Amino acid sequence: MKTLFTSIIVLFILFSTAANSFGQIDKNKLEKYNSVADKLIKTALKDETGYKLLKDLCAIGPRLSGSEKSLKAIYWAEKKMKEAGFDSVWLQKTMVPHWERGAKETAFIAYPANYKKKKLNIAALGGTVATPKGGITAEILEVKSLAELAGKKEEAKGKIVFFNRPLDKTLVNTFSGYGGGVDQRFNGPVEAAKAGAVGAIVRSVTTNTDNNPHTGVTGSEKGVNLIPAVGIGIQDADFLSNAVKKNPNLKVTIHTYCRTLPDAESYNVIGELKGTEYPNEVIVVGGHFDSWDLATGAHDDGGPCLQTMEVLSLFKKNNIKPKRTVRCVFFINEENGLRGGLEYGKWAEISGEKHIAAIESDRGCFTPRGFYVQSDAEALKKMQSWLPILNKSLIDWVLPGGSGADIGPIKNAKALIGYVPDDQRYMDLHHSANDVYSAVNPREMELGASAMAILVYLISEEGL
């Protein structure tokens, strides 16, 4: 009850501050802003432009960096930006890692015989290696943390280490739950290899209870030979855990067929509307265009990318000519390298432009909730004063917080902003076969596009 009361007080203060600030703005200007916000929302909900484009994008397939389908999607996006009538559209070259999954990986219980070679549903982790031709077969060492593995290094030798710590479902913020579980996926296989293990199985970091394994990048360390590492579905993780408790000498066989090729040429896709009064002041809005290969990356991050492209399209459709340049960037290679974000960050530093804000959308296409902001207190307060207008698209808060991986390298930006939709369903599908077009709700996606469009419009008009 105390927490609820505190939250109400905080919201009251925020809206009181907003009301006072707007009280100082010319009444005609405020009416104009409200009118523009209404138009942006209505246009987005009526036309569903981003949602319709997402269907075509998902039809191309997964967009893992360096892949043929990734390039096909890049050229498709370039064409769509040009068709939308943006003032400028171009590709920004960068070299990206090129990892391939290869044939479908397999795993089964090899011993004891009473399990009749029961299959386990697995997916190779990004960047991992292939097993020898005959696969690997070894006993299982189950651990719940990296610290537990450190205390059992002698036991790990010659075994497959099974990292089986679940995502903490008691946390309301699912991103906090993900952050508390992802270390075993990224660091676990390396630590297992250092302990002499021959392979690693990692419980999928998900809020879901289905049996679809979740992938994601796994780390490496100079001087440490990689071992095959796979994610496992939640139901099979629970089954394996119980089976190992009953049969401590249980063995599992794993086959993976991955390979890492030389870095490949790829591109960020960039489109912009030139500012009418301050063309050298830039507002970036974007997301990462690559996706993992188990599905079509509808929520992560195809839909959010198209939301940011729709910001510019909504301006065009409503004849809004921004005072400041609004630039959409589809960053490549966030999932396993961040090469696109780093490349744009380097260019931004030497371009001579002033990046006054950068907004990233990389949390799915669910119902709008708020914006996290990294900025000075004055800019944050100014954005908080816009809440009565932002609330039209269901934005409830603007608070200090992290922004996004791809915009982080833009060092000269006055404000780095992360768009935050509702997160309760995101980890159900993140990095898994569940992340498909049918999982996206058009109204939620379009409200998110309009929320970002309203914020971009206000920044363009008022500055920071």
C-alpha positions as CSV (number, residue, x, y, z in Angstrom):
1,M,0.0,0.0,0.0
2,K,2.9,2.3,0.9
3,T,4.4,1.7,-2.6
4,L,1.1,2.5,-4.3
5,F,0.7,5.7,-2.3
6,T,4.3,6.8,-3.2
7,S,3.7,6.1,-6.9
8,I,0.6,8.2,-6.9
9,I,2.4,11.1,-5.2
10,V,5.3,10.8,-7.8
11,L,2.8,10.9,-10.7
12,F,0.9,13.8,-9.1
13,I,4.2,15.8,-8.9
14,L,5.1,15.0,-12.5
15,F,1.7,16.1,-13.9
16,S,1.7,19.2,-11.7
17,T,5.1,20.1,-13.0
18,A,3.9,19.4,-16.6
19,A,0.8,21.5,-16.1
20,N,2.8,24.5,-14.7
21,S,5.3,24.3,-17.6
22,F,2.5,24.2,-20.2
23,G,0.9,27.1,-18.4
24,Q,3.9,29.2,-19.6
25,I,3.5,28.2,-23.3
26,D,1.3,30.2,-25.6
27,K,-2.2,28.8,-25.6
28,N,-2.3,28.7,-29.4
29,K,0.9,26.7,-29.5
30,L,-0.4,24.3,-27.0
31,E,-3.6,23.8,-29.0
32,K,-1.5,23.2,-32.1
33,Y,0.5,20.5,-30.3
34,N,-2.6,18.7,-29.1
35,S,-4.1,18.9,-32.6
36,V,-0.9,17.5,-34.2
37,A,-0.7,14.7,-31.6
38,D,-4.3,13.7,-32.4
39,K,-3.6,13.6,-36.1
40,L,-0.5,11.5,-35.7
41,I,-2.4,8.9,-33.6
42,K,-5.4,8.8,-35.9
43,T,-3.3,8.4,-39.0
44,A,-1.2,5.6,-37.5
45,L,-4.3,3.7,-36.2
46,K,-6.2,4.2,-39.5
47,D,-3.4,3.4,-42.0
48,E,-1.4,0.8,-40.1
49,T,1.5,1.5,-42.4
50,G,4.2,0.0,-40.2
51,Y,2.1,-3.1,-39.4
52,K,1.5,-3.8,-43.1
53,L,5.2,-3.3,-43.9
54,L,6.1,-5.7,-41.1
55,K,4.2,-8.5,-42.9
56,D,6.4,-8.0,-46.0
57,L,9.6,-7.8,-43.9
58,C,8.8,-11.0,-42.0
59,A,8.1,-12.8,-45.4
60,I,11.8,-12.2,-46.3
61,G,12.8,-14.3,-43.3
62,P,15.4,-14.1,-40.5
63,R,17.9,-11.3,-40.7
64,L,21.0,-12.6,-39.0
65,S,24.0,-10.3,-39.7
66,G,26.0,-11.4,-42.7
67,S,23.3,-13.6,-44.2
68,E,21.8,-13.3,-47.6
69,K,18.4,-12.6,-46.2
70,S,19.8,-9.8,-44.1
71,L,21.1,-8.1,-47.2
72,K,17.8,-8.7,-49.0
73,A,15.9,-7.0,-46.1
74,I,18.4,-4.1,-46.1
75,Y,17.8,-3.4,-49.8
76,W,14.0,-3.8,-49.2
77,A,14.2,-1.2,-46.4
78,E,16.1,1.2,-48.6
79,K,13.5,0.9,-51.3
80,K,10.6,1.5,-48.9
81,M,12.2,4.6,-47.4
82,K,12.6,6.0,-50.9
83,E,9.0,5.1,-51.8
84,A,7.9,6.9,-48.6
85,G,9.4,10.1,-50.1
86,F,12.0,10.9,-47.5
87,D,14.4,13.8,-48.4
88,S,17.5,11.6,-48.3
89,V,18.0,7.8,-48.1
90,W,21.4,6.1,-48.0
91,L,23.3,3.0,-46.9
92,Q,26.1,3.2,-44.4
93,K,28.7,0.4,-44.9
94,T,30.1,-1.6,-42.1
95,M,31.7,-5.1,-41.8
96,V,29.8,-7.5,-39.6
97,P,30.3,-11.0,-38.1
98,H,29.0,-13.9,-40.2
99,W,28.0,-16.9,-38.1
100,E,25.8,-19.7,-39.5
101,R,23.8,-22.3,-37.6
102,G,24.0,-24.9,-40.3
103,A,21.8,-28.0,-40.1
104,K,19.3,-28.4,-37.3
105,E,21.1,-29.2,-34.0
106,T,20.0,-32.3,-32.1
107,A,20.3,-33.7,-28.6
108,F,19.2,-36.9,-26.9
109,I,19.7,-38.9,-23.7
110,A,22.3,-41.5,-24.6
111,Y,22.4,-43.3,-21.2
112,P,20.7,-45.1,-19.5
113,A,18.9,-47.1,-22.1
114,N,15.5,-46.9,-20.4
115,Y,15.2,-43.3,-21.7
116,K,15.1,-44.8,-25.2
117,K,17.2,-41.9,-26.6
118,K,14.7,-39.3,-25.6
119,K,15.1,-36.1,-27.7
120,L,15.8,-32.8,-26.1
121,N,14.7,-29.6,-27.8
122,I,17.8,-27.4,-28.2
123,A,19.2,-24.5,-30.3
124,A,22.8,-23.6,-30.7
125,L,23.8,-20.3,-29.1
126,G,25.1,-17.6,-31.4
127,G,28.8,-17.7,-32.1
128,T,29.2,-21.3,-30.8
129,V,31.1,-24.1,-32.6
130,A,30.2,-27.4,-34.3
131,T,30.6,-30.6,-32.5
132,P,33.0,-33.3,-33.9
133,K,31.4,-35.3,-36.7
134,G,30.1,-38.0,-34.3
135,G,28.8,-35.4,-31.8
136,I,29.7,-35.2,-28.1
137,T,28.5,-37.6,-25.5
138,A,29.1,-36.9,-21.8
139,E,27.7,-36.9,-18.3
140,I,25.9,-33.9,-17.1
141,L,27.0,-31.5,-14.3
142,E,24.0,-29.3,-13.3
143,V,24.7,-25.9,-11.8
144,K,22.6,-22.9,-10.9
145,S,25.2,-20.2,-11.2
146,L,28.7,-19.3,-12.4
147,A,29.8,-19.2,-8.7
148,E,28.6,-22.8,-8.3
149,L,30.6,-23.9,-11.3
150,A,33.7,-22.2,-9.9
151,G,33.4,-24.4,-6.8
152,K,33.0,-27.6,-8.9
153,K,35.7,-27.1,-11.5
154,E,37.2,-30.6,-10.9
155,E,33.8,-32.2,-11.4
156,A,33.2,-30.3,-14.7
157,K,36.2,-31.9,-16.5
158,G,35.0,-34.0,-19.4
159,K,31.3,-33.3,-18.8
160,I,28.6,-31.2,-20.3
161,V,27.8,-28.4,-17.9
162,F,24.0,-27.7,-17.6
163,F,23.3,-24.2,-16.4
164,N,19.8,-24.4,-15.0
165,R,18.9,-21.2,-13.2
166,P,15.5,-19.9,-14.2
167,L,14.5,-16.4,-14.9
168,D,13.1,-14.9,-11.7
169,K,9.4,-14.7,-12.5
170,T,8.7,-12.8,-9.2
171,L,10.1,-9.6,-10.7
172,V,7.5,-7.3,-12.2
173,N,10.0,-6.0,-14.7
174,T,10.8,-8.8,-17.1
175,F,14.0,-7.1,-18.3
176,S,15.3,-7.2,-14.8
177,G,14.5,-10.9,-14.8
178,Y,16.4,-11.4,-18.1
179,G,19.3,-9.4,-16.8
180,G,19.5,-11.7,-13.8
181,G,19.7,-14.8,-15.9
182,V,21.5,-14.0,-19.0
183,D,25.0,-14.2,-17.5
184,Q,24.9,-18.0,-17.7
185,R,24.2,-17.8,-21.4
186,F,26.8,-15.3,-22.3
187,N,29.6,-16.2,-19.8
188,G,28.6,-19.8,-18.9
189,P,30.1,-21.7,-21.9
190,V,33.4,-19.9,-21.6
191,E,33.7,-20.6,-17.9
192,A,32.7,-24.3,-18.6
193,A,35.4,-24.5,-21.2
194,K,38.0,-23.1,-18.8
195,A,37.0,-25.8,-16.3
196,G,37.6,-28.5,-18.9
197,A,34.0,-29.2,-19.9
198,V,33.3,-30.6,-23.4
199,G,30.0,-28.8,-23.9
200,A,27.3,-26.5,-22.3
201,I,23.5,-26.6,-22.1
202,V,21.8,-23.4,-20.9
203,R,18.3,-23.1,-19.7
204,S,16.4,-20.6,-21.9
205,V,16.1,-17.2,-20.3
206,T,12.4,-16.8,-20.8
207,T,9.1,-16.1,-18.9
208,N,7.4,-18.7,-21.1
209,T,6.7,-22.3,-20.1
210,D,6.7,-23.8,-23.6
211,N,9.5,-26.0,-24.9
212,N,10.9,-23.6,-27.6
213,P,14.6,-23.0,-26.9
214,H,15.8,-19.4,-26.9
215,T,19.1,-18.5,-28.6
216,G,21.4,-15.4,-28.2
217,V,25.0,-14.6,-28.4
218,T,27.5,-16.4,-26.2
219,G,30.9,-14.9,-25.3
220,S,34.5,-15.8,-26.0
221,E,37.8,-15.2,-24.4
222,K,41.3,-15.0,-25.9
223,G,43.2,-18.2,-25.3
224,V,40.1,-20.3,-24.4
225,N,38.9,-22.9,-27.0
226,L,35.2,-22.7,-27.6
227,I,33.0,-25.7,-26.8
228,P,29.6,-26.4,-28.3
229,A,26.9,-24.5,-26.4
230,V,23.1,-24.8,-26.8
231,G,20.0,-23.3,-25.2
232,I,17.3,-25.8,-24.1
233,G,13.5,-25.5,-23.9
234,I,12.1,-24.9,-20.4
235,Q,10.1,-28.2,-20.3
236,D,13.1,-30.2,-21.4
237,A,15.3,-28.3,-19.0
238,D,13.0,-29.4,-16.1
239,F,12.9,-32.9,-17.5
240,L,16.7,-33.1,-17.7
241,S,17.2,-31.8,-14.2
242,N,14.9,-34.4,-12.7
243,A,16.5,-37.1,-14.8
244,V,20.0,-36.2,-13.6
245,K,18.8,-36.3,-10.0
246,K,17.5,-39.8,-10.5
247,N,20.5,-41.0,-12.6
248,P,23.7,-39.1,-11.7
249,N,25.6,-40.9,-14.4
250,L,23.1,-39.9,-17.2
251,K,24.7,-39.0,-20.5
252,V,23.6,-36.7,-23.3
253,T,24.6,-36.7,-26.9
254,I,24.7,-33.3,-28.8
255,H,25.2,-32.6,-32.5
256,T,25.7,-29.0,-33.7
257,Y,26.8,-27.9,-37.2
258,C,27.7,-24.2,-36.7
259,R,30.5,-22.3,-38.4
260,T,31.9,-18.8,-38.3
261,L,32.9,-17.3,-41.7
262,P,35.0,-14.2,-42.4
263,D,33.4,-10.8,-41.7
264,A,30.8,-9.8,-44.3
265,E,30.0,-6.4,-45.8
266,S,26.7,-5.0,-44.6
267,Y,24.9,-1.7,-44.0
268,N,22.9,0.6,-41.8
269,V,19.8,1.9,-43.6
270,I,19.3,5.6,-43.1
271,G,16.5,8.0,-44.2
272,E,15.8,11.5,-43.1
273,L,13.5,14.6,-43.3
274,K,15.6,17.7,-43.4
275,G,14.9,20.4,-40.8
276,T,13.4,23.6,-42.1
277,E,15.0,25.9,-39.5
278,Y,17.8,24.0,-37.8
279,P,18.9,21.4,-40.4
280,N,22.2,20.8,-38.6
281,E,20.4,19.7,-35.4
282,V,19.5,16.0,-35.7
283,I,17.0,13.8,-34.0
284,V,17.7,10.2,-34.5
285,V,15.0,7.5,-34.2
286,G,15.8,3.9,-34.9
287,G,16.3,0.3,-33.9
288,H,18.4,-2.7,-34.9
289,F,17.6,-4.4,-38.2
290,D,19.3,-7.7,-37.6
291,S,17.5,-10.6,-35.9
292,W,18.2,-14.1,-34.7
293,D,17.6,-17.0,-37.1
294,L,14.9,-19.1,-35.2
295,A,12.1,-16.8,-36.4
296,T,11.5,-13.6,-38.3
297,G,12.3,-11.1,-35.6
298,A,8.9,-9.4,-35.6
299,H,9.2,-7.9,-32.1
300,D,13.0,-8.1,-31.9
301,D,13.5,-5.8,-33.7
302,G,11.7,-5.6,-37.1
303,G,8.5,-4.1,-35.8
304,P,10.2,-1.5,-33.6
305,C,12.4,-0.5,-36.6
306,L,9.3,0.0,-38.7
307,Q,7.8,2.1,-35.9
308,T,10.7,4.5,-36.1
309,M,10.4,4.6,-39.9
310,E,6.7,5.4,-39.5
311,V,7.6,8.4,-37.4
312,L,8.9,10.0,-40.6
313,S,6.0,8.6,-42.7
314,L,3.5,10.1,-40.3
315,F,5.1,13.5,-40.7
316,K,4.9,13.2,-44.5
317,K,1.3,12.1,-44.4
318,N,0.3,15.0,-42.2
319,N,2.4,17.6,-44.0
320,I,4.5,18.2,-40.9
321,K,7.8,19.9,-41.8
322,P,10.1,19.5,-38.8
323,K,12.2,22.4,-37.7
324,R,15.1,20.0,-37.0
325,T,16.3,17.1,-39.1
326,V,14.6,13.8,-38.2
327,R,16.7,10.8,-39.1
328,C,15.6,7.2,-39.0
329,V,18.5,4.6,-38.7
330,F,18.1,0.9,-39.0
331,F,21.3,-0.3,-37.3
332,I,22.8,-3.6,-38.3
333,N,24.4,-6.2,-36.1
334,E,23.2,-5.3,-32.6
335,E,22.6,-8.9,-31.7
336,N,26.1,-10.2,-32.0
337,G,28.5,-7.3,-32.5
338,L,27.0,-3.8,-32.4
339,R,29.0,-2.9,-35.5
340,G,26.2,-0.8,-37.0
341,G,25.8,1.3,-33.8
342,L,29.5,1.8,-33.5
343,E,29.9,2.8,-37.1
344,Y,27.1,5.4,-36.9
345,G,28.6,6.7,-33.6
346,K,32.0,7.2,-35.2
347,W,30.4,9.0,-38.1
348,A,28.2,11.2,-35.8
349,E,31.4,12.3,-34.0
350,I,33.0,13.7,-37.2
351,S,29.9,14.7,-39.2
352,G,29.8,18.3,-37.8
353,E,26.1,17.8,-36.9
354,K,24.6,18.4,-33.5
355,H,22.6,15.3,-32.3
356,I,20.2,16.8,-29.9
357,A,18.4,13.5,-29.3
358,A,18.4,9.9,-30.2
359,I,15.5,7.5,-29.6
360,E,15.8,3.7,-29.7
361,S,13.0,1.2,-30.0
362,D,14.2,-2.3,-29.0
363,R,11.6,-3.7,-26.5
364,G,9.0,-5.1,-28.9
365,C,5.7,-3.6,-30.2
366,F,3.5,-3.8,-27.2
367,T,1.3,-1.1,-25.5
368,P,3.2,2.2,-24.9
369,R,4.2,2.9,-21.3
370,G,7.0,5.5,-21.1
371,F,10.4,6.7,-22.1
372,Y,13.7,6.2,-20.3
373,V,16.0,9.2,-20.7
374,Q,19.8,9.8,-20.3
375,S,20.2,13.6,-20.2
376,D,20.8,16.6,-18.0
377,A,18.1,17.5,-15.5
378,E,16.9,20.5,-17.6
379,A,16.2,18.4,-20.7
380,L,14.5,15.6,-18.7
381,K,12.3,18.2,-17.0
382,K,11.3,19.6,-20.3
383,M,10.3,16.2,-21.7
384,Q,8.3,15.5,-18.5
385,S,6.4,18.7,-19.0
386,W,5.1,17.2,-22.3
387,L,3.3,14.3,-20.6
388,P,-0.2,15.7,-21.0
389,I,0.3,15.5,-24.8
390,L,2.3,12.2,-24.8
391,N,-0.4,10.6,-22.7
392,K,-2.7,10.8,-25.7
393,S,-0.8,7.7,-27.0
394,L,-0.8,6.1,-23.5
395,I,2.7,7.3,-22.5
396,D,2.4,7.6,-18.7
397,W,5.9,8.5,-17.6
398,V,9.3,10.0,-18.7
399,L,12.0,8.9,-16.2
400,P,15.8,8.7,-15.9
401,G,17.0,5.3,-17.2
402,G,19.0,3.4,-19.9
403,S,18.3,4.2,-23.5
404,G,19.6,1.6,-26.0
405,A,22.7,-0.3,-27.2
406,D,22.8,1.2,-30.7
407,I,22.4,4.8,-29.8
408,G,24.9,4.6,-26.9
409,P,27.9,5.3,-29.2
410,I,26.4,8.7,-30.2
411,K,28.5,10.5,-27.7
412,N,27.5,14.1,-28.7
413,A,23.8,13.7,-28.2
414,K,22.1,15.9,-25.6
415,A,19.6,13.2,-24.8
416,L,19.6,9.4,-25.3
417,I,16.0,8.0,-25.0
418,G,14.7,4.5,-24.9
419,Y,11.0,3.8,-25.9
420,V,9.4,1.5,-23.3
421,P,6.3,-0.5,-24.2
422,D,4.7,-3.0,-21.7
423,D,7.2,-5.8,-21.1
424,Q,5.1,-8.6,-19.6
425,R,5.0,-10.7,-22.8
426,Y,8.3,-9.8,-24.4
427,M,10.5,-12.5,-22.8
428,D,7.9,-15.1,-23.9
429,L,9.2,-14.8,-27.4
430,H,12.6,-13.1,-27.3
431,H,15.2,-14.8,-29.4
432,S,12.9,-17.8,-30.1
433,A,10.7,-19.4,-32.7
434,N,7.8,-17.5,-31.1
435,D,8.9,-14.1,-32.5
436,V,6.7,-14.0,-35.6
437,Y,4.4,-11.6,-37.3
438,S,1.2,-13.1,-35.8
439,A,2.5,-12.2,-32.3
440,V,2.3,-8.5,-33.1
441,N,-0.9,-6.6,-32.4
442,P,-1.5,-3.8,-34.9
443,R,-3.0,-1.3,-32.5
444,E,-0.2,-1.7,-30.0
445,M,2.4,-1.3,-32.7
446,E,0.7,1.8,-34.2
447,L,0.3,3.5,-30.8
448,G,4.0,3.0,-30.2
449,A,4.8,4.6,-33.6
450,S,2.6,7.6,-32.8
451,A,4.1,7.9,-29.3
452,M,7.5,8.3,-30.7
453,A,6.2,10.6,-33.5
454,I,4.7,12.9,-30.9
455,L,7.9,13.0,-28.8
456,V,10.0,13.6,-32.0
457,Y,7.7,16.4,-33.1
458,L,7.9,18.2,-29.7
459,I,11.6,17.9,-29.6
460,S,11.8,19.3,-33.1
461,E,9.5,22.2,-32.3
462,E,10.8,23.1,-28.8
463,G,14.4,21.8,-28.8
464,L,16.1,20.5,-25.6
